[in-house]
């Protein structure tokens, strides 16, 4: 299911418990609780029983954090970037107004993400070349074994 489809399924005001958020984000319960502890996400509410309750904007923030992690962003950088993208801990449909300093930081984050993507593509190319070499070697040895 695409993100757009999930947004239609879960109205912004609907609350989800942490297990559903975990299933939808691919993050463990422990990781979600840790991200709450370090200030990357805050549950939108608590149930009468004290369970954390999340909304669609919370899920969106967690998905963004998950995308930042492989790009090497540190927790404080993630927090800053989320603040630039979504001031006020929500996910706004509008575009926030950034001052020059904030715009400069957003450019820096963008450039860093693009550099890291290029590095990851280069690493993937090396890994794919290695896997191709292994497949070729396996094919040769399999063919040789069939002939004997």
C-alpha positions as CSV (number, residue, x, y, z in Angstrom):
1,X,0.0,0.0,0.0
2,X,1.4,3.4,-0.9
3,X,1.8,6.2,1.5
4,X,-1.1,8.1,-0.2
5,X,-3.4,5.1,0.1
6,X,-2.5,4.7,3.8
7,X,-3.3,8.3,4.4
8,X,-6.8,7.8,2.9
9,X,-7.3,4.7,5.1
10,X,-6.2,6.4,8.3
11,X,-7.9,9.7,8.8
12,X,-5.5,12.2,10.5
13,X,-7.6,12.3,13.7
14,X,-7.6,8.5,14.1
15,X,-5.4,7.2,16.8
16,X,-3.2,4.1,16.4
17,X,-1.5,2.1,19.2
18,X,2.2,1.6,19.0
19,X,1.9,-2.0,17.6
20,X,0.1,-0.7,14.5
21,X,2.6,2.1,14.1
22,X,5.4,-0.5,14.3
23,X,3.7,-2.6,11.6
24,X,3.2,0.5,9.4
25,X,6.7,1.9,9.8
26,X,8.8,-1.3,10.0
27,X,10.3,0.0,13.3
28,X,10.4,-2.1,16.4
29,X,8.4,-1.0,19.5
30,X,11.6,-0.4,21.3
31,X,12.9,1.9,18.5
32,X,9.7,3.9,18.5
33,X,9.9,4.3,22.3
34,X,13.5,5.3,22.0
35,X,12.7,7.9,19.3
36,X,10.1,9.3,21.7
37,X,12.6,9.4,24.5
38,X,15.1,11.4,22.4
39,X,12.4,13.8,21.1
40,X,12.0,12.7,17.5
41,X,8.4,11.8,17.9
42,X,5.8,12.4,20.6
43,X,2.6,10.4,20.8
44,X,-0.4,12.6,20.0
45,X,-2.3,11.2,23.0
46,X,-2.6,8.5,25.6
47,X,-5.4,6.1,26.1
48,X,-7.2,5.9,29.5
49,X,-5.0,3.0,30.2
50,X,-1.9,5.0,29.5
51,X,-1.1,3.4,26.1
52,X,0.7,5.6,23.6
53,X,-1.6,6.8,20.7
54,X,-0.3,8.0,17.4
55,X,-1.8,9.8,14.4
56,X,-0.9,9.8,10.7
57,X,1.5,12.7,11.1
58,X,3.3,10.8,13.8
59,X,3.7,7.8,11.4
60,X,5.0,10.2,8.7
61,X,7.6,11.6,11.1
62,X,8.8,8.1,12.0
63,X,9.0,7.0,8.3
64,X,11.1,10.1,7.7
65,X,13.4,9.2,10.6
66,X,13.7,5.7,9.2
67,X,14.8,7.2,5.8
68,X,17.3,9.5,7.4
69,X,19.1,6.8,9.3
70,X,20.9,5.1,6.4
71,X,22.0,8.5,5.2
72,X,24.1,8.9,8.3
73,X,22.1,11.6,10.1
74,X,22.7,11.8,13.8
75,X,19.8,12.2,16.3
76,X,20.3,15.9,16.8
77,X,20.4,16.4,13.0
78,X,17.2,14.4,12.6
79,X,15.5,16.5,15.2
80,X,16.7,19.7,13.5
81,X,15.7,18.5,10.1
82,X,12.2,17.4,11.3
83,X,11.9,20.9,12.9
84,X,12.7,22.5,9.6
85,X,10.3,20.3,7.6
86,X,7.5,20.2,10.1
87,X,7.5,23.0,12.7
88,X,5.4,22.2,15.7
89,X,5.8,18.4,15.6
90,X,3.0,17.9,13.1
91,X,3.1,17.3,9.4
92,X,1.8,20.3,7.6
93,X,0.3,20.1,4.2
94,X,1.6,23.6,3.5
95,X,5.2,24.7,3.1
96,X,6.7,26.3,6.2
97,X,8.3,29.7,5.8
98,X,12.0,29.4,6.6
99,X,14.4,32.2,7.4
100,X,17.7,32.5,5.6
101,X,19.6,30.5,8.2
102,X,17.0,27.7,8.2
103,X,17.0,27.7,4.4
104,X,20.8,27.4,4.4
105,X,20.6,24.4,6.8
106,X,18.0,22.7,4.7
107,X,20.4,23.2,1.7
108,X,23.2,21.6,3.7
109,X,21.0,18.7,4.7
110,X,19.9,18.2,1.0
111,X,23.5,18.3,-0.3
112,X,24.6,15.8,2.4
113,X,21.8,13.4,1.6
114,X,22.6,13.6,-2.1
115,X,26.3,12.9,-1.4
116,X,25.4,10.0,0.8
117,X,23.1,8.6,-1.9
118,X,25.9,8.8,-4.4
119,X,28.2,6.9,-2.0
120,X,25.6,4.2,-1.4
121,X,25.0,3.8,-5.2
122,X,28.8,3.3,-5.6
123,X,28.8,0.7,-2.8
124,X,25.9,-1.0,-4.4
125,X,27.7,-1.1,-7.7
126,X,30.6,-2.9,-6.1
127,X,28.4,-5.3,-4.3
128,X,26.4,-6.1,-7.5
129,X,29.7,-6.7,-9.4
130,X,30.8,-9.1,-6.6
131,X,27.5,-10.9,-6.7
132,X,27.7,-11.3,-10.5
133,X,31.2,-12.7,-10.1
134,X,29.9,-15.2,-7.6
135,X,26.9,-16.2,-9.8
136,X,29.3,-16.7,-12.8
137,X,31.6,-18.9,-10.6
138,X,28.7,-20.9,-9.3
139,X,27.4,-21.5,-12.9
140,X,30.9,-22.6,-14.1
141,X,31.2,-25.0,-11.1
142,X,27.6,-26.3,-11.5
143,X,28.2,-27.0,-15.2
144,X,31.5,-28.7,-14.5
145,X,29.8,-30.9,-11.9
146,X,27.1,-31.9,-14.4
147,X,29.7,-33.0,-16.9
148,X,31.5,-35.3,-14.5
